[in-house]
Amino acid sequence: MATADSNTDLRNGYTIMSVREALIRQEDTIIFSLIERAKFPINSPTYDKSYASSFDSLVEFIVKNTESIQAKAGRYKNPEENPFFPEYLPSSAAPNYPFPQILHPEAALININKSIWKMYLEELLPKFVAPGDDGNYAQTAACDLSLLQAISRRIHYGKFVAEVKFRESPQEYEPLIRAQDREGLMNLLTFERVEEMVKKRVEKKASVFGQEVGPVHDENQGKYKVDPSVVSLLYEKWVIPLTKLVQVEYLLRRLG
Ligand SMILES: C=C(O[C@@H]1C=C(C(=O)O)C=C[C@H]1O)C(=O)O
C-alpha cells in the first residue's frame, strides 16, 4: 500500500522508478554529446589561457557567457540544473514556473561542478577526442559546454535519487545521518546490480548510436564515432562514483 509520503512523491513526479528512468534517458544525451564533441579534434587552443588576451580561456569565455544568458532566461530556476560558474550569474528575468521543490533546502545547494570541470578537461577529453587542430575553437567550446551540462545534470541528479531513497526508508537512513556515517550511507544507497546494468547499457547504446552507417552494406561495421568502452569507463570511473558522492553529501545534510 502506498504511504502518504510515496503519494506525495508520485504527485511531484519523483519516485525511484522515475528517477532511474530519467537517468536512463540522460544516457542518450551524454552519448550524443560525446559524439558531437568527437567531431572535432582536441583543438588545444580552446583551453589555453594564453591563446587570446581578452579572456581566461576560450572555453571559460563561452561557458560563463552562455550560462549568464541561460540564467537570465530562467535555466537555473529548475532545481535539476547546476551552473559551472554560479558566481557570475545574473538573476532570472523570466516568469516563474512551478517546478516541484522536493529537495531539502540545506542539501539542494550542493554543487560539485568544479571537480567535474577538472575531470573533464584533464582526464576525459584526451581519452575520446583525436589529436589535432582544425581551428574550430568556438564550436569546440560550445560542444564542450553541452557535454559538460549533460554530465553535470546526471551527476547532480544524485540529489533526487537520494531524496527518494530517503523518503522510501527514513528509518534506515536516519541513524546513519545522525552518526554522519559516510561509509554506512554509501553502502546503503549502493545497488551493484543496477550499476552493472548501467555500464553494459551505455556501452551498447554507444555502439548503436555511434556506429558508422553505410548506404547498403555495413562495410564500416565495427567502426564507432566514440569508442563504446570509453563510455563505459566514463560511467565506471566518474559518472557513477560522483553521482554516489552527491547522494552521500546530500544525505549528510538531509536532517539539517
Ligand atoms: C543512482 C542510483 O544509486 C547508485 C548509483 C548508480 C548510478 O549512478 O548509476 C546506480 C546504482 C546505485 O548504486 C540508483 O540506485 O539508481
The ligand as an ORCA input file, in Angstrom:
! r2SCAN-3c Opt
* xyz 0 1
  C      21.574      6.102     -8.989
  C      21.439      5.114     -8.080
  O      22.312      4.944     -6.986
  C      23.556      4.294     -7.141
  C      24.257      4.859     -8.313
  C      24.027      4.361     -9.548
  C      24.401      5.131    -10.769
  O      24.996      6.197    -10.640
  O      24.047      4.692    -11.890
  C      23.408      3.113     -9.677
  C      23.053      2.365     -8.598
  C      23.350      2.783     -7.231
  O      24.455      2.080     -6.783
  C      20.348      4.136     -8.156
  O      20.155      3.399     -7.176
  O      19.676      4.088     -9.210
*
